[in-house]
Amino acid sequence: MIKHCVFLNLRADADLGALGRAIAELKALVGLIPGFLALDYGPNEDYESKSPDYDSGFVASFSDRQALANYDANPQHKAAGAVLVAQCNGGANGIFVVDLVCD
């Protein structure tokens, strides 16, 4: 399993409505793309004070690398991703991604 962890450094004037719609578009792909198992989004409470620049994020679960590749290539993912990029400080540089390979 792959946990695709995406953290967002949102602009102060980010359009939270557009952000919510983009996350909903990504969630709508769960089950439509084979091997795309789940997507959980939420605010970063940063309880350990280690990631104050990242306001929120999501974790998407994929069965394997091919499922993640299919998600990456999906036009709906690309469109929603462009909205996320537009809401972040520095565009794509305001997004931090970690892909964890888990048992």
N, CA, C and O atoms as a Tinker XYZ file with bonds, in Angstrom:
   412  protein
     1  N      0.834000   -1.173000    0.000000    73     2
     2  CA     0.000000    0.000000    0.000000    64     1     3
     3  C      0.882000    1.240000    0.000000    63     2     4     5
     4  O      1.963000    1.254000    0.587000    81     3
     5  N      0.399000    2.276000   -0.668000    73     3     6
     6  CA     1.093000    3.553000   -0.691000    64     5     7
     7  C      0.193000    4.597000   -0.050000    63     6     8     9
     8  O     -0.983000    4.718000   -0.395000    81     7
     9  N      0.758000    5.350000    0.890000    73     7    10
    10  CA     0.088000    6.496000    1.495000    64     9    11
    11  C      0.699000    7.734000    0.856000    63    10    12    13
    12  O      1.863000    8.060000    1.088000    81    11
    13  N     -0.097000    8.411000    0.056000    73    11    14
    14  CA     0.307000    9.621000   -0.658000    64    13    15
    15  C     -0.106000   10.790000    0.239000    63    14    16    17
    16  O     -1.285000   11.137000    0.310000    81    15
    17  N      0.872000   11.395000    0.922000    73    15    18
    18  CA     0.618000   12.433000    1.928000    64    17    19
    19  C      0.936000   13.796000    1.318000    63    18    20    21
    20  O      2.057000   14.038000    0.869000    81    19
    21  N     -0.050000   14.676000    1.306000    73    19    22
    22  CA     0.076000   15.977000    0.645000    64    21    23
    23  C     -0.247000   17.067000    1.667000    63    22    24    25
    24  O     -1.316000   17.061000    2.278000    81    23
    25  N      0.691000   18.005000    1.845000    73    23    26
    26  CA     0.535000   19.063000    2.834000    64    25    27
    27  C      0.535000   20.410000    2.122000    63    26    28    29
    28  O      1.353000   20.652000    1.234000    81    27
    29  N     -0.395000   21.289000    2.519000    73    27    30
    30  CA    -0.637000   22.543000    1.814000    64    29    31
    31  C     -0.248000   23.752000    2.657000    63    30    32    33
    32  O     -0.685000   23.889000    3.800000    81    31
    33  N      0.571000   24.621000    2.090000    73    31    34
    34  CA     0.919000   25.903000    2.697000    64    33    35
    35  C      0.044000   26.946000    2.007000    63    34    36    37
    36  O      0.433000   27.534000    0.998000    81    35
    37  N     -1.133000   27.163000    2.564000    73    35    38
    38  CA    -2.138000   28.008000    1.923000    64    37    39
    39  C     -1.796000   29.490000    2.012000    63    38    40    41
    40  O     -1.234000   29.961000    3.001000    81    39
    41  N     -2.153000   30.213000    0.949000    73    39    42
    42  CA    -2.029000   31.672000    0.943000    64    41    43
    43  C     -2.994000   32.250000    1.976000    63    42    44    45
    44  O     -4.012000   31.630000    2.286000    81    43
    45  N     -2.687000   33.417000    2.504000    73    43    46
    46  CA    -3.575000   34.081000    3.464000    64    45    47
    47  C     -4.931000   34.375000    2.840000    63    46    48    49
    48  O     -5.948000   34.380000    3.533000    81    47
    49  N     -4.950000   34.620000    1.540000    73    47    50
    50  CA    -6.208000   34.939000    0.844000    64    49    51
    51  C     -6.737000   33.750000    0.038000    63    50    52    53
    52  O     -7.475000   33.930000   -0.931000    81    51
    53  N     -6.361000   32.552000    0.436000    73    51    54
    54  CA    -6.804000   31.350000   -0.291000    64    53    55
    55  C     -8.323000   31.291000   -0.338000    63    54    56    57
    56  O     -9.000000   31.648000    0.626000    81    55
    57  N     -8.843000   30.844000   -1.451000    73    55    58
    58  CA   -10.282000   30.658000   -1.646000    64    57    59
    59  C    -10.651000   29.294000   -1.062000    63    58    60    61
    60  O    -10.464000   28.262000   -1.707000    81    59
    61  N    -11.175000   29.301000    0.161000    73    59    62
    62  CA   -11.477000   28.043000    0.839000    64    61    63
    63  C    -12.617000   27.284000    0.166000    63    62    64    65
    64  O    -12.689000   26.060000    0.265000    81    63
    65  N    -13.496000   27.994000   -0.511000    73    63    66
    66  CA   -14.544000   27.319000   -1.283000    64    65    67
    67  C    -13.950000   26.531000   -2.438000    63    66    68    69
    68  O    -14.324000   25.381000   -2.670000    81    67
    69  N    -13.022000   27.151000   -3.165000    73    67    70
    70  CA   -12.350000   26.460000   -4.274000    64    69    71
    71  C    -11.540000   25.283000   -3.748000    63    70    72    73
    72  O    -11.504000   24.221000   -4.368000    81    71
    73  N    -10.894000   25.475000   -2.611000    73    71    74
    74  CA   -10.123000   24.387000   -1.996000    64    73    75
    75  C    -11.041000   23.220000   -1.659000    63    74    76    77
    76  O    -10.721000   22.073000   -1.971000    81    75
    77  N    -12.166000   23.495000   -1.034000    73    75    78
    78  CA   -13.119000   22.439000   -0.673000    64    77    79
    79  C    -13.645000   21.698000   -1.887000    63    78    80    81
    80  O    -13.788000   20.476000   -1.861000    81    79
    81  N    -13.935000   22.436000   -2.954000    73    79    82
    82  CA   -14.417000   21.793000   -4.188000    64    81    83
    83  C    -13.334000   20.916000   -4.799000    63    82    84    85
    84  O    -13.630000   19.833000   -5.304000    81    83
    85  N    -12.088000   21.366000   -4.761000    73    83    86
    86  CA   -10.988000   20.568000   -5.314000    64    85    87
    87  C    -10.807000   19.275000   -4.524000    63    86    88    89
    88  O    -10.600000   18.212000   -5.111000    81    87
    89  N    -10.883000   19.359000   -3.208000    73    87    90
    90  CA   -10.768000   18.154000   -2.381000    64    89    91
    91  C    -11.930000   17.213000   -2.681000    63    90    92    93
    92  O    -11.734000   16.001000   -2.764000    81    91
    93  N    -13.129000   17.750000   -2.844000    73    91    94
    94  CA   -14.293000   16.915000   -3.179000    64    93    95
    95  C    -14.096000   16.225000   -4.523000    63    94    96    97
    96  O    -14.485000   15.069000   -4.688000    81    95
    97  N    -13.495000   16.925000   -5.484000    73    95    98
    98  CA   -13.212000   16.327000   -6.795000    64    97    99
    99  C    -12.232000   15.165000   -6.654000    63    98   100   101
   100  O    -12.382000   14.132000   -7.307000    81    99
   101  N    -11.234000   15.341000   -5.799000    73    99   102
   102  CA   -10.274000   14.253000   -5.587000    64   101   103
   103  C    -10.947000   13.074000   -4.883000    63   102   104   105
   104  O    -10.729000   11.921000   -5.256000    81   103
   105  N    -11.751000   13.356000   -3.879000    73   103   106
   106  CA   -12.450000   12.277000   -3.161000    64   105   107
   107  C    -13.382000   11.506000   -4.091000    63   106   108   109
   108  O    -13.583000   10.305000   -3.915000    81   107
   109  N    -13.948000   12.193000   -5.075000    73   107   110
   110  CA   -14.867000   11.548000   -6.012000    64   109   111
   111  C    -14.162000   10.486000   -6.859000    63   110   112   113
   112  O    -14.823000    9.633000   -7.451000    81   111
   113  N    -12.844000   10.528000   -6.923000    73   111   114
   114  CA   -12.087000    9.548000   -7.699000    64   113   115
   115  C    -11.870000    8.238000   -6.947000    63   114   116   117
   116  O    -11.503000    7.228000   -7.548000    81   115
   117  N    -12.097000    8.255000   -5.620000    73   115   118
   118  CA   -11.945000    7.029000   -4.834000    64   117   119
   119  C    -12.922000    5.988000   -5.374000    63   118   120   121
   120  O    -14.120000    6.248000   -5.491000    81   119
   121  N    -12.403000    4.819000   -5.697000    73   119   122
   122  CA   -13.238000    3.753000   -6.233000    64   121   123
   123  C    -13.420000    3.816000   -7.742000    63   122   124   125
   124  O    -13.670000    2.792000   -8.378000    81   123
   125  N    -13.296000    5.010000   -8.322000    73   123   126
   126  CA   -13.389000    5.129000   -9.782000    64   125   127
   127  C    -12.067000    4.755000  -10.442000    63   126   128   129
   128  O    -12.045000    4.176000  -11.528000    81   127
   129  N    -10.985000    5.087000   -9.783000    73   127   130
   130  CA    -9.662000    4.675000  -10.253000    64   129   131
   131  C     -9.328000    3.381000   -9.519000    63   130   132   133
   132  O     -9.251000    3.374000   -8.290000    81   131
   133  N     -9.131000    2.295000  -10.246000    73   131   134
   134  CA    -8.814000    1.028000   -9.574000    64   133   135
   135  C     -7.619000    1.173000   -8.633000    63   134   136   137
   136  O     -6.572000    1.691000   -9.021000    81   135
   137  N     -7.784000    0.718000   -7.412000    73   135   138
   138  CA    -6.722000    0.771000   -6.433000    64   137   139
   139  C     -6.648000    2.058000   -5.632000    63   138   140   141
   140  O     -5.827000    2.164000   -4.720000    81   139
   141  N     -7.490000    3.045000   -5.951000    73   139   142
   142  CA    -7.563000    4.281000   -5.153000    64   141   143
   143  C     -8.569000    3.999000   -4.049000    63   142   144   145
   144  O     -9.775000    3.958000   -4.289000    81   143
   145  N     -8.060000    3.806000   -2.837000    73   143   146
   146  CA    -8.847000    3.247000   -1.748000    64   145   147
   147  C     -9.506000    4.273000   -0.832000    63   146   148   149
   148  O    -10.610000    4.035000   -0.342000    81   147
   149  N     -8.861000    5.397000   -0.592000    73   147   150
   150  CA    -9.406000    6.372000    0.357000    64   149   151
   151  C     -8.670000    7.693000    0.240000    63   150   152   153
   152  O     -7.529000    7.749000   -0.220000    81   151
   153  N     -9.344000    8.763000    0.667000    73   151   154
   154  CA    -8.722000   10.070000    0.785000    64   153   155
   155  C     -9.301000   10.755000    2.010000    63   154   156   157
   156  O    -10.515000   10.928000    2.125000    81   155
   157  N     -8.420000   11.145000    2.925000    73   155   158
   158  CA    -8.819000   11.836000    4.148000    64   157   159
   159  C     -8.140000   13.195000    4.180000    63   158   160   161
   160  O     -6.920000   13.292000    4.051000    81   159
   161  N     -8.944000   14.254000    4.354000    73   159   162
   162  CA    -8.459000   15.633000    4.358000    64   161   163
   163  C     -8.770000   16.274000    5.699000    63   162   164   165
   164  O     -9.793000   15.971000    6.314000    81   163
   165  N     -7.891000   17.157000    6.154000    73   163   166
   166  CA    -8.187000   17.890000    7.372000    64   165   167
   167  C     -7.168000   18.972000    7.651000    63   166   168   169
   168  O     -6.146000   19.081000    6.973000    81   167
   169  N     -7.469000   19.780000    8.675000    73   167   170
   170  CA    -6.539000   20.837000    9.075000    64   169   171
   171  C     -5.348000   20.253000    9.822000    63   170   172   173
   172  O     -5.449000   19.203000   10.457000    81   171
   173  N     -4.225000   20.945000    9.736000    73   171   174
   174  CA    -3.033000   20.560000   10.485000    64   173   175
   175  C     -3.076000   21.264000   11.835000    63   174   176   177
   176  O     -2.953000   22.487000   11.897000    81   175
   177  N     -3.247000   20.524000   12.896000    73   175   178
   178  CA    -3.252000   21.100000   14.241000    64   177   179
   179  C     -1.837000   21.307000   14.771000    63   178   180   181
   180  O     -1.650000   22.047000   15.737000    81   179
   181  N     -0.837000   20.670000   14.161000    73   179   182
   182  CA     0.574000   20.849000   14.481000    64   181   183
   183  C      0.847000   20.792000   15.985000    63   182   184   185
   184  O      1.472000   21.694000   16.543000    81   183
   185  N      0.380000   19.743000   16.625000    73   183   186
   186  CA     0.517000   19.588000   18.072000    64   185   187
   187  C      1.961000   19.593000   18.549000    63   186   188   189
   188  O      2.225000   19.949000   19.698000    81   187
   189  N      2.906000   19.207000   17.691000    73   187   190
   190  CA     4.317000   19.171000   18.084000    64   189   191
   191  C      5.096000   20.392000   17.596000    63   190   192   193
   192  O      6.313000   20.463000   17.766000    81   191
   193  N      4.406000   21.338000   17.001000    73   191   194
   194  CA     5.032000   22.576000   16.488000    64   193   195
   195  C      6.184000   22.286000   15.537000    63   194   196   197
   196  O      7.250000   22.894000   15.638000    81   195
   197  N      5.966000   21.348000   14.608000    73   195   198
   198  CA     7.009000   20.981000   13.646000    64   197   199
   199  C      6.647000   21.338000   12.211000    63   198   200   201
   200  O      7.487000   21.245000   11.315000    81   199
   201  N      5.393000   21.747000   11.989000    73   199   202
   202  CA     4.984000   22.026000   10.613000    64   201   203
   203  C      4.037000   23.225000   10.544000    63   202   204   205
   204  O      2.957000   23.123000    9.961000    81   203
   205  N      4.430000   24.365000   11.134000    73   203   206
   206  CA     3.512000   25.502000   11.204000    64   205   207
   207  C      3.149000   26.105000    9.848000    63   206   208   209
   208  O      2.119000   26.769000    9.737000    81   207
   209  N      3.957000   25.894000    8.826000    73   207   210
   210  CA     3.679000   26.485000    7.521000    64   209   211
   211  C      2.597000   25.744000    6.737000    63   210   212   213
   212  O      2.079000   26.262000    5.747000    81   211
   213  N      2.262000   24.553000    7.172000    73   211   214
   214  CA     1.306000   23.731000    6.427000    64   213   215
   215  C     -0.035000   23.726000    7.154000    63   214   216   217
   216  O     -0.184000   23.123000    8.217000    81   215
   217  N     -1.008000   24.414000    6.554000    73   215   218
   218  CA    -2.319000   24.629000    7.173000    64   217   219
   219  C     -3.203000   23.394000    7.184000    63   218   220   221
   220  O     -3.989000   23.184000    8.108000    81   219
   221  N     -3.064000   22.583000    6.150000    73   219   222
   222  CA    -3.939000   21.422000    5.997000    64   221   223
   223  C     -3.277000   20.424000    5.070000    63   222   224   225
   224  O     -2.197000   20.665000    4.531000    81   223
   225  N     -3.947000   19.306000    4.899000    73   223   226
   226  CA    -3.410000   18.306000    3.995000    64   225   227
   227  C     -4.323000   17.120000    3.870000    63   226   228   229
   228  O     -5.386000   17.054000    4.487000    81   227
   229  N     -3.885000   16.181000    3.056000    73   227   230
   230  CA    -4.663000   14.953000    2.900000    64   229   231
   231  C     -3.743000   13.764000    2.731000    63   230   232   233
   232  O     -2.585000   13.886000    2.331000    81   231
   233  N     -4.299000   12.616000    3.048000    73   231   234
   234  CA    -3.609000   11.349000    2.852000    64   233   235
   235  C     -4.494000   10.506000    1.948000    63   234   236   237
   236  O     -5.641000   10.211000    2.282000    81   235
   237  N     -3.952000   10.123000    0.805000    73   235   238
   238  CA    -4.654000    9.259000   -0.139000    64   237   239
   239  C     -4.015000    7.881000   -0.077000    63   238   240   241
   240  O     -2.790000    7.756000   -0.072000    81   239
   241  N     -4.838000    6.861000   -0.030000    73   239   242
   242  CA    -4.350000    5.481000    0.061000    64   241   243
   243  C     -4.545000    4.777000   -1.271000    63   242   244   245
   244  O     -5.627000    4.798000   -1.857000    81   243
   245  N     -3.460000    4.146000   -1.737000    73   243   246
   246  CA    -3.472000    3.420000   -3.001000    64   245   247
   247  C     -2.978000    1.999000   -2.771000    63   246   248   249
   248  O     -2.116000    1.759000   -1.925000    81   247
   249  N     -3.523000    1.077000   -3.519000    73   247   250
   250  CA    -3.136000   -0.329000   -3.365000    64   249   251
   251  C     -1.694000   -0.577000   -3.783000    63   250   252   253
   252  O     -1.014000   -1.430000   -3.213000    81   251
   253  N     -1.222000    0.183000   -4.794000    73   251   254
   254  CA     0.120000   -0.035000   -5.307000    64   253   255
   255  C      0.565000    1.162000   -6.147000    63   254   256   257
   256  O     -0.182000    2.123000   -6.332000    81   255
   257  N      1.779000    1.084000   -6.643000    73   255   258
   258  CA     2.360000    2.178000   -7.430000    64   257   259
   259  C      1.573000    2.444000   -8.703000    63   258   260   261
   260  O      1.434000    3.597000   -9.111000    81   259
   261  N      1.056000    1.401000   -9.336000    73   259   262
   262  CA     0.295000    1.602000  -10.571000    64   261   263
   263  C     -0.983000    2.387000  -10.306000    63   262   264   265
   264  O     -1.360000    3.239000  -11.111000    81   263
   265  N     -1.648000    2.115000   -9.200000    73   263   266
   266  CA    -2.857000    2.872000   -8.853000    64   265   267
   267  C     -2.524000    4.349000   -8.658000    63   266   268   269
   268  O     -3.273000    5.214000   -9.113000    81   267
   269  N     -1.412000    4.647000   -7.989000    73   267   270
   270  CA    -0.985000    6.039000   -7.818000    64   269   271
   271  C     -0.640000    6.663000   -9.166000    63   270   272   273
   272  O     -0.963000    7.826000   -9.404000    81   271
   273  N      0.004000    5.917000  -10.041000    73   271   274
   274  CA     0.331000    6.432000  -11.376000    64   273   275
   275  C     -0.935000    6.744000  -12.167000    63   274   276   277
   276  O     -0.991000    7.749000  -12.876000    81   275
   277  N     -1.947000    5.892000  -12.049000    73   275   278
   278  CA    -3.218000    6.134000  -12.748000    64   277   279
   279  C     -3.899000    7.389000  -12.203000    63   278   280   281
   280  O     -4.483000    8.160000  -12.965000    81   279
   281  N     -3.825000    7.593000  -10.897000    73   279   282
   282  CA    -4.356000    8.807000  -10.260000    64   281   283
   283  C     -3.605000   10.028000  -10.770000    63   282   284   285
   284  O     -4.222000   11.030000  -11.131000    81   283
   285  N     -2.275000    9.951000  -10.801000    73   283   286
   286  CA    -1.454000   11.074000  -11.266000    64   285   287
   287  C     -1.815000   11.482000  -12.692000    63   286   288   289
   288  O     -1.808000   12.669000  -13.019000    81   287
   289  N     -2.126000   10.516000  -13.532000    73   287   290
   290  CA    -2.423000   10.788000  -14.939000    64   289   291
   291  C     -3.866000   11.203000  -15.192000    63   290   292   293
   292  O     -4.190000   11.648000  -16.293000    81   291
   293  N     -4.733000   11.069000  -14.207000    73   291   294
   294  CA    -6.158000   11.325000  -14.385000    64   293   295
   295  C     -6.436000   12.822000  -14.595000    63   294   296   297
   296  O     -5.944000   13.649000  -13.827000    81   295
   297  N     -7.216000   13.179000  -15.621000    73   295   298
   298  CA    -7.503000   14.595000  -15.894000    64   297   299
   299  C     -8.232000   15.305000  -14.744000    63   298   300   301
   300  O     -7.979000   16.484000  -14.499000    81   299
   301  N     -9.119000   14.616000  -14.047000    73   299   302
   302  CA    -9.828000   15.225000  -12.923000    64   301   303
   303  C     -8.843000   15.536000  -11.792000    63   302   304   305
   304  O     -8.950000   16.574000  -11.139000    81   303
   305  N     -7.882000   14.631000  -11.563000    73   303   306
   306  CA    -6.830000   14.886000  -10.571000    64   305   307
   307  C     -6.001000   16.095000  -10.982000    63   306   308   309
   308  O     -5.709000   16.958000  -10.154000    81   307
   309  N     -5.626000   16.163000  -12.239000    73   307   310
   310  CA    -4.809000   17.274000  -12.719000    64   309   311
   311  C     -5.532000   18.607000  -12.554000    63   310   312   313
   312  O     -4.920000   19.597000  -12.153000    81   311
   313  N     -6.830000   18.639000  -12.859000    73   311   314
   314  CA    -7.602000   19.878000  -12.728000    64   313   315
   315  C     -7.734000   20.283000  -11.259000    63   314   316   317
   316  O     -7.553000   21.452000  -10.920000    81   315
   317  N     -8.046000   19.332000  -10.398000    73   315   318
   318  CA    -8.165000   19.638000   -8.963000    64   317   319
   319  C     -6.812000   20.046000   -8.402000    63   318   320   321
   320  O     -6.732000   20.954000   -7.574000    81   319
   321  N     -5.754000   19.388000   -8.841000    73   319   322
   322  CA    -4.413000   19.731000   -8.400000    64   321   323
   323  C     -4.028000   21.150000   -8.783000    63   322   324   325
   324  O     -3.349000   21.834000   -8.016000    81   323
   325  N     -4.450000   21.600000   -9.954000    73   323   326
   326  CA    -4.165000   22.967000  -10.382000    64   325   327
   327  C     -4.840000   23.974000   -9.457000    63   326   328   329
   328  O     -4.280000   25.032000   -9.172000    81   327
   329  N     -6.037000   23.646000   -8.992000    73   327   330
   330  CA    -6.733000   24.523000   -8.036000    64   329   331
   331  C     -5.952000   24.565000   -6.725000    63   330   332   333
   332  O     -5.767000   25.639000   -6.152000    81   331
   333  N     -5.493000   23.410000   -6.243000    73   331   334
   334  CA    -4.701000   23.387000   -5.013000    64   333   335
   335  C     -3.439000   24.229000   -5.161000    63   334   336   337
   336  O     -3.106000   25.013000   -4.272000    81   335
   337  N     -2.741000   24.071000   -6.273000    73   335   338
   338  CA    -1.521000   24.833000   -6.528000    64   337   339
   339  C     -1.823000   26.333000   -6.478000    63   338   340   341
   340  O     -1.045000   27.100000   -5.911000    81   339
   341  N     -2.933000   26.749000   -7.061000    73   339   342
   342  CA    -3.289000   28.172000   -7.099000    64   341   343
   343  C     -3.589000   28.737000   -5.715000    63   342   344   345
   344  O     -3.509000   29.951000   -5.523000    81   343
   345  N     -3.928000   27.896000   -4.757000    73   343   346
   346  CA    -4.270000   28.352000   -3.411000    64   345   347
   347  C     -3.069000   28.380000   -2.465000    63   346   348   349
   348  O     -3.193000   28.825000   -1.324000    81   347
   349  N     -1.917000   27.913000   -2.926000    73   347   350
   350  CA    -0.758000   27.774000   -2.042000    64   349   351
   351  C      0.287000   28.865000   -2.262000    63   350   352   353
   352  O      0.464000   29.367000   -3.372000    81   351
   353  N      0.965000   29.212000   -1.188000    73   351   354
   354  CA     2.093000   30.146000   -1.269000    64   353   355
   355  C      3.156000   29.558000   -2.186000    63   354   356   357
   356  O      3.610000   28.432000   -1.979000    81   355
   357  N      3.548000   30.316000   -3.191000    73   355   358
   358  CA     4.579000   29.842000   -4.112000    64   357   359
   359  C      4.087000   28.810000   -5.105000    63   358   360   361
   360  O      4.895000   28.147000   -5.755000    81   359
   361  N      2.772000   28.660000   -5.236000    73   359   362
   362  CA     2.238000   27.684000   -6.179000    64   361   363
   363  C      2.629000   26.273000   -5.783000    63   362   364   365
   364  O      2.428000   25.865000   -4.639000    81   363
   365  N      3.183000   25.533000   -6.717000    73   363   366
   366  CA     3.562000   24.138000   -6.454000    64   365   367
   367  C      4.604000   24.029000   -5.343000    63   366   368   369
   368  O      4.682000   23.002000   -4.669000    81   367
   369  N      5.407000   25.080000   -5.147000    73   367   370
   370  CA     6.401000   25.050000   -4.071000    64   369   371
   371  C      5.757000   25.105000   -2.689000    63   370   372   373
   372  O      6.422000   24.838000   -1.688000    81   371
   373  N      4.477000   25.445000   -2.623000    73   371   374
   374  CA     3.750000   25.480000   -1.363000    64   373   375
   375  C      3.081000   24.162000   -1.026000    63   374   376   377
   376  O      2.274000   24.081000   -0.099000    81   375
   377  N      3.420000   23.134000   -1.783000    73   375   378
   378  CA     2.860000   21.799000   -1.541000    64   377   379
   379  C      4.012000   20.845000   -1.259000    63   378   380   381
   380  O      4.977000   20.769000   -2.019000    81   379
   381  N      3.890000   20.115000   -0.147000    73   379   382
   382  CA     4.898000   19.133000    0.254000    64   381   383
   383  C      4.260000   17.757000    0.152000    63   382   384   385
   384  O      3.181000   17.526000    0.699000    81   383
   385  N      4.924000   16.845000   -0.547000    73   383   386
   386  CA     4.370000   15.515000   -0.799000    64   385   387
   387  C      5.346000   14.445000   -0.289000    63   386   388   389
   388  O      6.554000   14.521000   -0.512000    81   387
   389  N      4.782000   13.451000    0.399000    73   387   390
   390  CA     5.550000   12.294000    0.839000    64   389   391
   391  C      4.758000   11.055000    0.429000    63   390   392   393
   392  O      3.558000   10.972000    0.693000    81   391
   393  N      5.416000   10.099000   -0.210000    73   391   394
   394  CA     4.791000    8.841000   -0.585000    64   393   395
   395  C      5.411000    7.730000    0.277000    63   394   396   397
   396  O      6.584000    7.386000    0.127000    81   395
   397  N      4.600000    7.189000    1.172000    73   395   398
   398  CA     5.059000    6.155000    2.087000    64   397   399
   399  C      4.613000    4.793000    1.589000    63   398   400   401
   400  O      3.436000    4.596000    1.284000    81   399
   401  N      5.533000    3.860000    1.504000    73   399   402
   402  CA     5.200000    2.492000    1.161000    64   401   403
   403  C      4.985000    1.752000    2.484000    63   402   404   405
   404  O      5.901000    1.618000    3.294000    81   403
   405  N      3.761000    1.278000    2.681000    73   403   406
   406  CA     3.381000    0.657000    3.958000    64   405   407
   407  C      2.983000   -0.802000    3.740000    63   406   408   409
   408  O      2.635000   -1.207000    2.630000    81   407
   409  N      3.040000   -1.571000    4.805000    73   407   410
   410  CA     2.601000   -2.969000    4.741000    64   409   411
   411  C      1.104000   -3.043000    4.574000    63   410   412
   412  O      0.545000   -4.137000    4.500000    81   411
